[in-house]
Amino acid sequence: MWKKSFMFTSKEHSRKGIMATILGVISLMSLVYITWYSYKNAGKVPLQYGAVAFLTMIFAFVGIVLGVLSKSDRDKFYFFSYLGIVLNVLVLAALSVFLYAGAYA
């Protein structure tokens, strides 16, 4: 006979991890937006796009810090912590590539 077993837990997702993921999604969407419209306008973009890129970088740094801090919480699920860290590192890597390409292209 098969024994049915259920595992009940009081774990929940970390609020810091969820916030890190939200910041990562906002940063990634903003970066895709300014990249797409920069490509569409053949590189002629207003100064506000640079400000958006700067805010995206700040959001990404804050998201990484929140993701790492949420990883240190005990008795929590860590899915959003890892997802937030990955998204924010991806945004910072893309911004680094854009800045490098803009400086040396």
Helices and strands as residue ranges (DSSP letters): E 12-13, H 15-40, H 47-71, E 76-77, H 79-104
